[in-house]
Amino acid sequence: MKQEITRTESSAPVRQFTVLLSPTLRGARLARLLTTAQLASWGLPSESAAQIVAELATNATVHGRVPGRDFRLDLTVDDEGKRLRIEVTDTRGDRLPPGPGISTAPAADSESGRGLLIVEALADRWGVAQGPVPRKTVWAELDLVP
């Protein structure tokens, strides 16, 4: 009896990373560090992506925190390697941030309120998706230059 093993390979490896993190400032910091490490392993630039993750993860811990529930970080590179999508999902779907183009600058002496403005400045696209209940996902996309 002859056995044959067939192995199929896609043209490009799937590049996806997902992790659940505690909704604490330590969890937000870890999200940034993991993003930097993961993108380095994929051979991709990480500076803008790490800053976006830091802002979105901090928002998830400050505004999206529900005791006992984690937030999720997803990093995905599309099949063609042209776009990095960052998603941060928390369990406070009832508290939606303002969408793209709606955020306004805080007072000059304010210590907070600039996170989504930073995301808007760095990302090529970003937005908010509701659901499934009780979740919301704030996402951002970066076009990758070859």
N, C-alpha and C positions, 0 to 999 in steps of 0.2 A: 504494500500500500504506500503510495507516494503522497506526502503531505506538502503543501505549499503554503507559505505564509506571505500574504500580500500586505504591503505597507503603503498606505496612501499619505501623501504630504500635501498640505496646501502651499500655495505659492509664497505666502508670507505667514510667519508664525503669529498666533493670536497673542496680542499684548494687552492683558487685562490684569488688574490688581484690585482686590477688595479686602477691606479690613474693618472690623467693628472696634470702636474705641470708646472709652469712658468719657462722658460729657463733663470733663474737667479741663482746666488750663493745661494740665500735664498731658491729657489726651490730645488737645489741640497741638501742642508742641510736638508730640509723637507723630501726629499726622503729617506735619511738615517734614520731619526727619525721614519718615518712611517714604514720602514722595520723592525727596532728593535721592535717597538710596535706590529706589525702584527705577526712576528715570535714568540714573547713572548706569544701572545694569542693562537698560535698553539702549544706551548710547545716545540719549536725548538731553537737550539743555534743560536745566531745572530751575533757573532763577525766578522767572516769572510764574511758573507753575507752583513753585514752593510758596511764593508770596500769596498767590490766590488761595491755595489750600490753607495757609495760615489764617487768612481773613475769614474764609467760609467756615473753617473748623472752630475758630473763636466765636463766630456768630452762633454756631450750633450749640456751643457750651454755654453761652450767655443768654441767648434769646430762645433757643430751642430745647433747652434742658428739661427733661422729665426724670425725676429720681428713679433710679433702677433701670433706665432705658439708655442704651448706647446710641451713638451716632455712627453712620457708615460713610466711609470714604471709598469711592470708586475712581480708578484711573483706567482709561481705555484709549488705545491708539487704533484708529480705523484701519481697515484691511489694506489700504493703499499707503499707510504710514504718513498721511498728510495732515492729520488732525489729532490732537490730544483733547479728550473730553474728561473734565474733572466734575465729579458729583459728590456733594455732601448732603446726606439725608438724615433728618432728625424726626422726632415723633411729636412735634408741635405744629401740625398742619393748620391749626387754628390761628397761628401767628405768622402771617406772610410778610416778607420784607417788600419794600417798594421795588418795582420792576426796573428794567433798564431804562435809563433816561429820566427817571422820576426822582432818584435820590438827590437831595440838596446838601450843600456843604453846611456843616455845623458852625457855630460861632467860633471865632478864631481862638478863644481861650478854652474851648471844650476839649476834654481829654478823650472823647470817643465820638463815634458817628462817621468815621471816614472809611470804614472797611469796604462797603459796596462801591464807593467812589474809586477806591484802589482797584477793585475787581474790574470795574467798568473801564478803567484806564489801561489795564494790562491785557484783558481778554479781548479776543476778536469778536466773540459773541457770549452772552450769558443770559440766564433767565431763571424762572422759578416754575416748578411743576408740582401740582398738588396730587396727593394720594399715593398708594391706597391709604385710606383713613387708618391711623391718625397721622400719616407722614406727609412731609414735603421734602422736595429735593431742590437745592440751589445748584445750578450747573454753570460751568464756564467752558469755553472751547478756545484752544490756541491752535492757530495754523502753524504747522511745522515746515520750516524752510529747509529744503534739501541741502 
